[in-house]
């Protein structure tokens, strides 16, 4: 609990992130703001408890609790076995792992069409991480328990000109939610992220 014995509420989390995002380096500032919450994971989990984790089988469960032209905040739950297709955000992103483990595999554009893996990182409970505007990645649950995280993005995520790649052909497409969910089902059926042999052997 914070000093004075007050509970942490969802509007406290939103206010802290929104204030940080107004600075000259919003990604770094929001990353630092999330680091201050790392020692209060139980409080953050309690504040976001209204975002119940649906045990989705096909795609990550996105619970958006704040959206503006400059900021999107959501709790994301990856159930075991779920994996995204390669995709971008067209903006910076910062995240705080609330429980479980999440593996992120990063890619670079390769030639006219296609992607090549460059590294990966496993985020554990309490990890704070950020991605630059041009990041392309695959995210997946890395344990037998759900991976739950607080995500913050520097814009209205559903209105940005995002891209998604077919997990088998690596053909690039405009981001559309139905397409993303279809590609997520295909990605989850594979043994490893695109371009990797199981188990993923890259290191951050």
C-alpha positions in Angstrom: 0.0 0.0 0.0 1.2 3.6 -0.6 2.0 5.9 2.2 -1.0 6.9 4.2 -2.6 3.5 3.7 -4.5 4.4 0.6 -5.4 1.8 -2.0 -3.9 2.0 -5.5 -6.8 2.6 -8.0 -6.8 2.2 -11.7 -7.1 6.0 -12.1 -3.8 6.3 -10.2 -2.1 4.0 -12.7 -3.6 5.9 -15.6 -2.7 9.3 -14.2 0.9 8.3 -13.6 1.3 6.9 -17.1 -0.5 9.8 -18.8 1.7 12.3 -17.0 4.9 10.5 -17.9 3.7 10.3 -21.6 3.5 14.1 -21.8 7.3 14.5 -21.6 9.9 14.8 -24.3 10.8 11.1 -24.1 7.5 9.4 -23.3 8.6 5.8 -23.8 11.5 6.2 -21.4 9.3 8.1 -18.9 6.5 5.6 -19.0 9.1 2.8 -18.6 10.4 4.5 -15.5 6.8 5.1 -14.2 6.1 1.3 -14.5 9.4 0.6 -12.6 8.0 2.5 -9.7 5.0 0.1 -9.7 7.2 -3.0 -9.7 7.4 -3.1 -5.9 3.6 -3.0 -5.7 2.6 -5.8 -7.9 -0.1 -7.0 -5.6 -1.6 -3.5 -5.5 -1.5 -3.2 -9.3 -3.1 -6.7 -9.8 -5.8 -5.7 -7.3 -6.4 -2.4 -9.1 -6.8 -4.2 -12.4 -8.7 -7.1 -11.1 -11.9 -5.9 -12.8 -10.1 -6.9 -16.1 -10.9 -10.6 -15.7 -8.7 -12.9 -17.7 -10.9 -14.8 -20.1 -9.3 -18.2 -20.9 -9.1 -17.5 -24.6 -7.9 -20.4 -26.7 -7.2 -18.6 -30.0 -5.8 -15.2 -29.2 -4.6 -13.1 -26.3 -7.3 -11.5 -24.1 -7.0 -7.7 -24.4 -8.7 -5.7 -21.7 -8.4 -2.0 -22.6 -9.2 0.2 -19.7 -7.9 3.6 -21.0 -7.8 5.0 -24.5 -7.0 8.4 -25.9 -5.4 9.7 -29.1 -2.0 9.6 -27.3 -2.2 6.6 -25.0 -3.7 3.1 -24.8 -3.5 1.1 -21.6 -4.6 -2.5 -21.3 -4.2 -5.7 -19.3 -3.2 -8.5 -21.6 -3.5 -12.2 -20.7 -1.7 -14.9 -22.7 -3.0 -18.4 -21.7 -0.6 -21.3 -22.1 -0.1 -22.3 -25.7 -0.9 -18.9 -27.2 1.4 -17.1 -29.5 0.9 -14.0 -31.7 1.9 -13.7 -35.3 4.7 -11.2 -36.1 3.3 -7.7 -35.8 4.2 -4.1 -35.0 2.5 -1.3 -33.0 3.4 1.8 -35.1 4.3 3.4 -31.7 6.4 2.8 -28.6 5.2 0.3 -26.0 6.1 -0.3 -22.4 5.0 -3.2 -20.2 5.0 -4.5 -16.6 4.7 -8.2 -16.1 2.1 -8.9 -13.4 2.3 -12.7 -13.4 3.7 -15.7 -15.3 6.4 -15.4 -18.1 6.1 -14.0 -21.6 8.6 -14.6 -24.4 9.1 -11.9 -27.0 11.0 -12.7 -30.2 12.1 -9.7 -32.3 12.5 -9.5 -36.1 13.9 -7.2 -38.7 12.7 -6.7 -42.2 14.6 -9.0 -44.6 14.6 -8.2 -48.3 11.5 -7.0 -50.1 9.2 -9.4 -48.4 9.9 -11.3 -45.2 11.4 -11.1 -41.7 14.5 -12.5 -40.0 14.6 -13.2 -36.2 17.3 -11.1 -34.4 16.8 -11.9 -30.6 14.4 -12.8 -27.9 13.8 -12.1 -24.3 11.7 -13.8 -21.6 9.9 -11.4 -19.3 9.3 -12.7 -15.8 6.9 -11.5 -13.1 8.0 -8.0 -12.2 9.9 -7.4 -15.4 9.6 -3.9 -17.0 10.3 -3.6 -20.7 9.8 -1.2 -23.5 9.8 -1.4 -27.3 10.7 1.3 -29.9 8.3 2.5 -32.6 9.8 0.3 -35.3 9.8 -3.0 -33.2 8.4 -6.1 -34.9 7.8 -9.0 -32.5 6.1 -12.3 -31.6 4.7 -12.6 -28.1 3.8 -15.9 -26.4 3.1 -17.5 -23.0 6.3 -19.1 -21.8 4.9 -21.2 -18.9 2.1 -23.5 -18.0 0.3 -20.6 -16.2 -1.2 -17.5 -17.9 1.2 -14.6 -18.6 -0.5 -11.4 -17.5 0.9 -7.9 -18.1 0.1 -4.2 -18.0 0.8 -2.7 -21.4 1.0 1.0 -22.3 1.2 2.3 -25.9 1.9 5.8 -27.2 -1.3 6.3 -29.2 -4.8 4.8 -29.9 -3.6 1.3 -30.8 -6.7 0.3 -32.8 -6.4 3.4 -35.1 -2.7 3.3 -35.8 -1.5 2.0 -39.3 -0.2 -1.3 -37.9 1.2 -4.3 -39.8 0.9 -8.1 -39.2 2.8 -10.9 -40.9 1.5 -14.4 -41.8 3.3 -16.8 -39.5 4.1 -19.3 -42.2 4.7 -17.2 -45.4 5.8 -14.0 -43.6 3.8 -12.0 -46.1 3.0 -8.6 -44.7 -0.6 -7.3 -44.3 -2.4 -4.3 -42.8 -3.5 -5.0 -39.3 -7.1 -6.1 -39.0 -8.4 -7.8 -35.8 -10.0 -10.7 -37.7 -6.8 -11.3 -39.6 -4.7 -11.0 -36.4 -6.9 -13.6 -34.7 -6.7 -16.0 -37.7 -2.9 -15.7 -37.8 -2.7 -16.1 -34.0 -4.5 -19.5 -34.3 -1.9 -20.5 -37.0 1.0 -19.3 -34.9 -0.2 -21.1 -31.8 -0.3 -24.4 -33.7 3.4 -24.2 -34.5 6.3 -25.5 -32.4 8.2 -22.2 -32.4 8.0 -18.6 -33.6 8.6 -18.1 -37.3 12.2 -18.6 -38.4 13.2 -20.6 -35.3 13.6 -24.2 -34.5 12.2 -25.4 -31.2 13.2 -24.6 -28.6 13.9 -21.0 -29.4 17.6 -20.5 -29.0 18.1 -16.8 -29.4 19.2 -14.6 -26.5 18.5 -10.9 -25.8 
